[in-house]
């Protein structure tokens, strides 16, 4: 399989973690979001959305990280990233969606660029915007967590897969994590595991 990715993209980061956890071999093709390569005619012929990730499979192209994670789970069920009974699976998805649907869409690169370039928002106001939505989402998630190394299971799950990239980017924007000790603990623990280490932005071929 071939994954179109950008090393700091939260959504692509999720897919890298999941594929590593499941031991799936894949190749990466870098799409530099800062240089606008995602809007090129060449890339839009691959993914008309002009976003990453995009995953080339034997059956065709898949886009949208959550859809890719669900497909990976159904196609490569072991080890599971959505383990448990229906109630446990729903809890995991709920936490994953909190991050990927409530926090990430309003804090991603194209939104931040629109705020700056089209609405002339200042750099300080941009940072305030980013930190507000992180704080709102992380406060809600922190209240749902127990004192355990993963979000809601005894193994890494879709919730952790979505959370870790978001924490990485929160730290990039210098969000104070002292209000979120449970999230910070999960972040530290996950980043001690090879599958997460290998997926980390600084370890990607396009990070240089």
HELIX and SHEET records of a PDB file:
HELIX    1   1 UNK A   10  UNK A   21  1                                  12    
HELIX    2   2 UNK A   37  UNK A   39  5                                   3    
HELIX    3   3 UNK A   41  UNK A   44  1                                   4    
HELIX    4   4 UNK A   65  UNK A   75  1                                  11    
HELIX    5   5 UNK A   86  UNK A   97  1                                  12    
HELIX    6   6 UNK A   98  UNK A  103  3                                   6    
HELIX    7   7 UNK A  104  UNK A  107  1                                   4    
HELIX    8   8 UNK A  109  UNK A  117  1                                   9    
HELIX    9   9 UNK A  123  UNK A  144  1                                  22    
HELIX   10  10 UNK A  158  UNK A  172  1                                  15    
HELIX   11  11 UNK A  177  UNK A  179  5                                   3    
HELIX   12  12 UNK A  181  UNK A  190  1                                  10    
HELIX   13  13 UNK A  194  UNK A  199  1                                   6    
HELIX   14  14 UNK A  201  UNK A  203  5                                   3    
HELIX   15  15 UNK A  205  UNK A  207  5                                   3    
SHEET    1   A 4 UNK A  27  UNK A  30  0                                        
SHEET    2   A 4 UNK A   2  UNK A   5  1                                        
SHEET    3   A 4 UNK A  54  UNK A  57 -1                                        
SHEET    4   A 4 UNK A  60  UNK A  63 -1                                        
END                                                                             
